[in-house]
Each structure stands twice: as C-alpha cells, then as structure tokens.
Amino acid sequence: MKLLNLHLIFIIMVLVLFNSCVDLRDSDFHPDKEDSRLPRYTEKGYDVAGALIDGDAWRVERHPFTEIMLFDISKVDTVVFEMYGKMIDGNGKDDYVSIYIYQTNIEMSTYSDLKQLECNEIILDGVKNYAEIKYFPIREERFTYKSGTGKLNFKSIRDIKNVTYRDPQNRFHSHPVHFSGIFELSFENQAGNLVEITKGRFDFKVDLKE
C-alpha cells in the first residue's frame, strides 16, 4: 500500500531532532537501572526514547519538533510515528538513525480517537502495519531497511486538558498529550541477516491543535 494515494491521510509525525552539541543536562534523561545507556521507561512527557540496535544503544533525548498534519480526519487511514535519534556506541557511534512505524486502515474522525491506541499492542506484520529504519552514516552513503516486523504498544496516552496554548494570532489553540510506550522491531539487511531492535521505549509530549 502506497502512503500517497486517493485516501487522505492523518499523519502524526513525532519528529525528534537530536542535537549532538546539546549536553545531557538540557534534556530529561533518566538512565535505566539495568542499562544506563538507555532512558528508563517513564510516562512524564520527557521527550526521550531509546533502544538497542543489535546490542548497540540508540537514543533520542532532546525536546522534539512535533508537527501534526491534518488533511481530513473524516477519511483517515494511516498513522505514521517517526523518531529521529543517534547511535551512542558501537561501530556506528554518532551515526543518525531514524525509525518509522506505520499503522494503516485505522479510523480516526476526531482527536479523541487517538485514545483508542492506548494499551493496544500493534502487531507489525511487515505488510499492513510495518516499520522502516533509515541510517545516515557519517562516512558512508545512507541506506534504509524496509518491511520491518515486530510490535508497538502505546502503554499510556494522557491528555493534559488543563493546559492550553494559543498562537499569537489566536487562529488555533492546542493542548499537550503525553505518548509513552514500548517497541521491538526486526529487519532483514542486504545480506539476509536480521537487524534486531530491542528494549525500545519512548516518552513524548505532543501538542494537539484544535
């Protein structure tokens, strides 16, 4: 299924732009007790994420640039969840790596429908629901692994209704929503070997426009 087709698409894009010059003190990074390279699992809207890619640590730890593209929520069928991060150690240390997770054929007619994702384990079969991982090596050409399988679980989706933001022209207002969850993914590389993403966790704050 092509993402750009006759169906209008509601895309939730969580774009996490990691700045290598930012000190850890500028983010809400709280290390995991079992593996200090990763953030511990939280549900506080800390704007962090982490995972092990074939045992090497990948991490997002900077406040995300978050954008919601809304074309027509009455004819929506695809949600795209994107995370931009960086390898912390291993042979690919300092390489940027982005993870994309696609869920198709999901009906959402209002913002409140996002809540339906909470506590649901989404099985990625590599076809209907699938993942992609894109590598941006410092010294090599970029490459992508597609048709990833695995699972994604939004363990908590918390609507912070008592906080409202307005733009200067008062054209719209928004309020924060905390998205937290876990994920595990598998990809096949060019050599036919599996690339395993394990111990994935995320805790983001997203501003929903109204």
C-alpha positions as MATLAB code, in Angstrom:
seq = 'MKLLNLHLIFIIMVLVLFNSCVDLRDSDFHPDKEDSRLPRYTEKGYDVAGALIDGDAWRVERHPFTEIMLFDISKVDTVVFEMYGKMIDGNGKDDYVSIYIYQTNIEMSTYSDLKQLECNEIILDGVKNYAEIKYFPIREERFTYKSGTGKLNFKSIRDIKNVTYRDPQNRFHSHPVHFSGIFELSFENQAGNLVEITKGRFDFKVDLKE';
ca = [
       0.000    0.000    0.000;
       1.393    3.349   -1.037;
       1.155    6.031    1.584;
       0.271    8.674   -1.023;
      -2.937    7.503   -2.671;
      -6.525    8.623   -3.041;
      -7.080    8.319    0.667;
      -6.469   11.470    2.651;
      -4.031   10.812    5.429;
      -3.864   11.916    9.033;
      -0.194   11.795    9.906;
       1.002   12.060   13.451;
       4.661   12.762   12.994;
       6.731   12.721   16.114;
       9.953   14.172   14.773;
      12.723   14.109   17.294;
      15.687   16.186   16.192;
      18.759   15.275   18.163;
      21.392   17.963   18.535;
      24.821   16.471   19.192;
      26.007   19.714   20.765;
      23.373   19.608   23.497;
      24.515   18.486   26.915;
      22.567   15.775   28.727;
      21.602   18.376   31.311;
      19.395   20.036   28.665;
      17.116   17.009   28.454;
      15.084   14.943   30.893;
      17.276   11.877   30.574;
      16.892    9.447   33.456;
      19.056    6.350   32.915;
      17.599    2.874   33.076;
      18.780    0.930   36.119;
      19.619   -2.177   34.065;
      21.291   -0.347   31.156;
      22.386    3.220   31.815;
      22.827    3.878   28.085;
      19.038    3.935   27.732;
      16.404    6.174   29.317;
      14.237    4.369   31.815;
      10.600    3.892   30.872;
       8.542    6.881   32.029;
       5.133    8.447   31.372;
       6.003   12.084   32.130;
       6.332   13.650   28.660;
      10.124   13.821   28.978;
      10.664   13.768   25.175;
      13.102   10.873   25.245;
      13.367    7.494   23.557;
      15.885    4.705   23.377;
      16.512    1.160   22.169;
      19.238   -1.348   21.427;
      20.011   -1.937   17.758;
      21.871   -5.247   17.576;
      23.024   -4.549   21.121;
      24.282   -1.011   20.469;
      22.474    1.916   22.092;
      20.320    4.276   20.029;
      18.860    7.265   21.803;
      16.686   10.339   21.431;
      16.985   12.782   24.285;
      16.268   16.265   23.032;
      12.951   18.118   23.034;
      11.213   17.141   19.786;
       9.978   19.324   16.988;
       6.453   17.954   16.771;
       4.045   18.537   13.911;
       0.570   17.219   13.215;
      -0.539   17.226    9.571;
      -4.297   17.134    9.305;
      -5.759   16.891    5.803;
      -9.167   15.386    6.544;
      -9.749   13.399    9.692;
     -13.040   12.062    8.328;
     -11.223    9.957    5.721;
      -8.115    8.936    7.567;
      -6.460    5.561    7.231;
      -2.792    5.828    8.224;
      -0.811    6.920   11.261;
       2.940    7.439   10.932;
       5.106    7.542   14.042;
       8.642    8.838   13.454;
      11.581    9.030   15.861;
      14.932   10.605   14.989;
      17.911    9.568   17.090;
      21.590    8.798   17.202;
      23.798    5.801   17.896;
      25.538    6.184   21.249;
      28.127    3.419   20.942;
      29.290    0.557   18.718;
      30.758    0.701   15.220;
      28.108    3.202   14.156;
      28.663    5.583   17.054;
      27.464    9.137   16.266;
      25.526    7.984   13.180;
      21.989    9.326   12.916;
      19.244    6.720   12.664;
      15.515    7.313   12.230;
      12.733    4.822   12.963;
       9.349    4.931   11.225;
       6.317    2.891   12.271;
       3.236    2.782   10.027;
      -0.233    1.695   11.093;
      -2.767    1.517    8.255;
      -6.521    1.042    7.992;
      -7.237    2.787   11.260;
     -10.305    5.004   11.519;
      -9.902    8.340   13.278;
     -12.547   11.037   12.951;
     -11.656   13.196   15.962;
      -8.586   13.904   18.038;
     -10.118   11.979   20.900;
      -9.868    8.856   18.735;
      -6.137    8.827   19.431;
      -7.053    7.388   22.787;
      -8.010    4.133   21.077;
      -4.317    3.385   20.639;
      -3.754    3.273   24.393;
      -2.883   -0.141   25.849;
      -3.258   -1.774   22.433;
      -0.392   -3.884   21.187;
       0.033   -3.210   17.485;
       1.490   -6.209   15.661;
       3.673   -5.208   12.727;
       3.435   -7.890   10.048;
       5.692   -6.100    7.573;
       2.838   -5.535    5.108;
      -0.286   -3.921    6.574;
       1.482   -2.494    9.599;
       5.213   -2.146    9.165;
       8.379   -0.327   10.155;
      11.322    1.260    8.382;
      14.722    2.237    9.670;
      16.926    4.789    7.917;
      20.646    5.122    8.558;
      22.612    8.316    7.949;
      26.256    7.232    8.426;
      28.918    9.894    8.780;
      31.386    8.230    6.427;
      29.120    6.165    4.150;
      26.040    6.531    1.982;
      22.671    6.472    3.709;
      20.565    3.334    3.474;
      17.129    2.051    4.519;
      15.698   -1.250    5.716;
      12.001   -1.686    4.961;
       9.119   -4.054    5.741;
      10.097   -4.318    9.399;
       8.103   -6.562   11.702;
       7.607   -6.506   15.454;
       5.263   -4.822   17.896;
       4.410   -1.378   19.236;
       2.496   -0.700   22.424;
       1.234    2.752   23.403;
       1.038    1.975   27.115;
      -0.160    5.453   28.090;
      -1.808    8.303   26.172;
      -2.575   11.064   28.627;
      -4.475   14.187   27.606;
      -3.369   17.196   29.679;
      -6.596   19.174   29.307;
      -5.871   21.757   31.972;
      -3.040   23.247   29.853;
      -3.861   25.198   26.684;
      -1.565   27.035   24.256;
      -2.694   29.725   21.804;
      -0.790   31.135   18.833;
      -0.214   34.924   18.745;
      -2.938   35.478   16.096;
      -5.396   33.290   18.052;
      -6.015   31.181   14.930;
      -5.934   27.951   16.872;
      -5.198   26.579   20.301;
      -3.577   23.347   21.378;
      -3.012   21.255   24.461;
      -0.318   18.711   25.346;
      -0.751   14.953   25.187;
       1.810   12.538   26.622;
       2.555    9.457   24.487;
       4.505    6.665   26.192;
       5.151    3.090   25.175;
       7.489    0.306   24.146;
       8.500   -1.351   20.884;
      10.554   -4.183   19.392;
      11.397   -4.443   15.693;
      13.200   -6.738   13.250;
      14.557   -6.008    9.792;
      16.377   -8.031    7.173;
      19.572   -6.399    5.878;
      21.154   -6.699    2.425;
      22.982   -9.874    3.446;
      19.766  -11.530    4.610;
      20.671  -11.243    8.284;
      18.283   -9.936   10.921;
      18.736   -6.495   12.462;
      17.085   -6.614   15.885;
      15.773   -3.578   17.774;
      15.080   -4.491   21.392;
      14.186   -2.755   24.669;
      12.592    0.141   22.784;
      10.829    2.735   24.895;
       9.578    6.312   24.328;
       8.021    9.139   26.322;
       6.972   12.173   24.251;
       4.883   15.275   24.708;
       2.826   16.187   21.653;
       0.827   19.407   21.191;
      -2.529   18.686   19.525;
      -4.031   21.547   17.559;
      -7.744   22.141   17.919;
];
